[in-house]
Amino acid sequence: MIVIDVLSWIAILGGVVLLLAGGVGLLRFPEFYTRCHASGVTDTGATLLILVGLMLQAGLSLITVKLLLILVFLFITSPTATHALAHAALTSGVQPKRLGEEAETSESADP
């Protein structure tokens, strides 16, 4: 069925776009916590879209059940891992940047 194929490819490509946006966020965001947020949100959303697209491609089969179990597992573990990483950084002394603070760069430092 062409409708299911089109929907599955839209979901898969949407997941790929979210993964690319998360990668750009990891490179462009200024500090650890915003980077952690970018990777955590896009990881979960992109995984959902890609796995839903794969489930549509697989149809009603054992593969779909396995993909659904993987999806449930990732929906539990991915946010938990992101939270644990951010909590570990906070307890080890990495402070979040406050709104309006300037980032210390090598350009502004006196030689």
Secondary structure, DSSP 8 states (H G I E B T S, - for coil): -HHHHHHHHHHHHHHHHHHHHHHHHHHH-SSHHHHHHHHHHHHHHHHHHHHHHHHHHH-SSHHHHHHHHHHHHHHHHHHHHHHHHHHHHHHTT-----TT-----TTTS--
